[in-house]
């Protein structure tokens, strides 16, 4: 090992936070700590020194003025990814991240109206337009970093559906489930898990019923679906704990519950990996 490489390895030593209290020593960059879980569905963020840049698998990551950057891994992410950090002086270091692979459940659900499993041609245009609205809302990249807050549960209740599971509706395999389902009676208030800005508030979509998307900045967003009521408007700034909606069973749902989903830059993330253990219900 030459002297230059040895110095770089000392300079780039850092601890990566994995989940809640676990850490792994990595050689990445001075004064960088990554927060999150290195798992499929995980969201990770950190703060870089002034003038630094970052890439994930060769793609540049957005870095805020205060050095915050964020990235995530979707349901079927590969087992490794390469994070590259470059200092203001253009000194770069790469680190291979080992992404924990997960096993997903298969759920079989009956009793769903057949027209929502195989929608008739008469509603295909509606579905297309609604899908475009959701995609547009998730493509926003506000100059915020609310995702660095500690998340709080938007509603309390039994967990009835988990991220990554694949549902078979009336015997027909559907897309994997990308949300966290929390059972609660219709009309139960839903509160904002962290701050953000409403990017979509829609009362009744074909698949998702009452739909609400909150932008947390830098491509990170939360989506809440099957709502009976949406209580906020597009463009409205939201604070953690604000009442934003009410639980329902609208769209393709077999019972009242909150389906909470998260996204980053087209990647579907698992809310359970950012929220921690559910507190006891009063």
Buried (B, 14 or more C-beta within 10 A) or exposed (E): EEEEEEEBEEBBBBEBBBBEEEEEEBBBBBEBBBBBBBBBBBBBBBBBEEEBBBBBEEEEBBBBEEBBBBBBBBBEBEEEBEBBBBBEEEBBBEBEBEBBEBEBEEBEBEEBEEEBBEBEEEBEEEEEEBBEBBEEBBBBBBEBBBBBBEBBBBBBBEEBBBBBBBBBBBEEEBEBBBBBBBBBBBEBBBBBBBBBBBBBBBEBBBBBBBBBBBBBBBBBBBBBBBBBBBBBEBEBEBEBEBEBBBBBBBBBBBEBBBBBBBBBBEBBBBBBBBBEEBEEEE
